[in-house]
Amino acid sequence: MFHTEQSVTKEYLSILYYYMQIVQQILFILLTGFAIFFFVTKVKEISANIHLGREEVISGHKKERLRNLLLLALGQKKMFRYPLVGIMHFVIYAGFIIINIEVAEIVLDGIFGTHRMFAGFLGGFYTFVINFFEILAMAVLLACVIFLIRRNVLKLKRFMKREMAGWPHRDANLILIAEIILMSLFLTMNSADRALQLQGNLHYPDHGNFILSGFLAPMLQSISGTSLVSIERTCWWLHIAGIFAFLNYLPYSKHFHILLAFPNAYYKPIVPKGEMQNMESIEKEVQYIFKPELAPANPEAQTQKFGAKDIFDLSWKNLFDAYTCTECGRCTAACPANITGKLLSPRKIMMDTRDRMEEVRKNIKINGSFTDDGKTLLHDYITTEEIRACTSCNACVEECPVSINPLGIIFELRRSLVMEESDAPAEWNSMFSNIENNFAPWKFSPEDRDKWRSEL
């Protein structure tokens, strides 16, 4: 009679486990579907924002572009100018990419109702893989703690600039804290899993001793099997739900550069450093002055604007740069204008451009298409004083770890200010006049240029 009751209980528990597993699978598939849907929707919105800019053809030099992608985006080449920080950043970056293999296993387990799906075909190598993940997870956790200390205790100067007040500062902290929590959940999940393996739990087959969780598992041995299963399942759910939440938070955060750094490095301009690209429209206008017969008969076909006053006048690559900005502040820290106390901050230029795109998108959502809101990137977001302070030295471009070009946006805004609004300092106007009349920045007649030789 006792054995009959025991067998009935086992059968009941087996049926209960089966139905609970089905419910979990359904919930997981729904969670995965919603996470992917919301992420794709936001990415499409960002893509639409970038395409608000004018067309710019970037082609050719495929070998050089692939080299930039491998060295700058994948290899983090510029970060290693600062070895200690470079190593810690690379650890976090590698963790993000490599641990996605473990995430893939969790997703497949959730969909198909399996447990450690990859263990079957990886065999003994599976333990090595999980050991590597655990070491990497601990390294990521420690690196994030150090980065939090640098931001909030040591308070490095470039993290304390005025544009970083409020949300940008909280955003950086939030991401670091989220990564610490995710790595902690991963290690706790594995520790509970290993403890259940040691207890001989039917649904947790032995896959070998993991390097970190194997050390922690014996401490959990005193906990009952039911409680351990609850701990493991809770950590499993929180870990994957946290990753999905992190995925959907990325497009709202500066950390979207994790994904955009790759295409941005590929489309990095392949031109000599500091070379200023002249505007084709300006060249045409000069031609029309000297050769009026070349001018289009239809006035509307002529150039309407010089430079850029709003995001619609910038190229898609300029706008792409704005979304790729990591807000690390290395550009601003290297800017001679900012160092000498002027208002210019290349990082703020990129953040303002991104903020303007987001505001334009809200306008489009409300009105169906963009309705003039009386604002422009120039003046309402970026001031005249800021762009005039730029020395065009290219330091910001050289310092950026992901090859962003704030100088390109500054050039376009300054062109609009000077050529559309005729707004330039007296010193600039004097120089322009000298170039126009004397073909040089100085107020000397071309005939008198060689008179200095007479004194020799």
Helices and strands as residue ranges (DSSP letters): H 2-50, H 62-68, I 69-74, G 77-81, H 83-98, H 100-112, H 119-122, H 125-152, G 157-159, G 162-164, H 167-198, H 213-216, G 217-220, H 225-249, G 250-252, G 254-256, H 257-266, H 280-290, G 292-294, G 299-301, G 311-313, H 316-324, H 330-334, H 336-339, H 346-367, I 377-381, H 384-388, H 395-399, H 406-415, I 416-420, H 426-438, G 446-455
